[in-house]
C-alpha cells in the first residue's frame, strides 16, 4: 500500500486537500454562526445593503462602492442615541453605544445641525440629564 501511495502521490494530495477543505468549511460555519448570534445587526445591515444594490444600476453601484470605501456613507442602524458633553463653552456629541465623536457646537441647535451635515439621512436622539452641565447651553 505504501509503495502504491509513493507511486501515486496525487492521491495523497487530493486527500490532504479534501481534509483541509472540510476543516476550513467547518471553521467558516462556526464563524458565521458566531456572527449571527453575537452581531445580528451586521446581518441586517448586509441584507439592507444587498437589497439596495439589487435596485441600483451598474454606475450607481460603482458610486455606492466608492462612497463606502471612502467612508462617506454610513449604513448602520437608522437611529443613533447620543450623549452630550460640555467642555468650556462647547458641546460635544458622541454616539452612546460606541463613543464615536459625532459633532460639536456652541449650543444644541448647532450640534444637531453639524450632526445632520456629517451624517445626512441618519436620525439621532438623546436626552440631557438635568444635572448635566451641558443643559445650560442647550
ABEGO torsion letter per residue (X at the ends): XAAAAAABAAAAAAAAAAAAAAAAAAAAAAAAAAAAAABAAAAAAAAAAAAAAAABBAAAAAAAAAAAAAGABBABBABBBBBBBBBEABBBBBBAAAGBBABBBABAAAAAAAAAAABBGBBBBEBBBAABAAAAAX
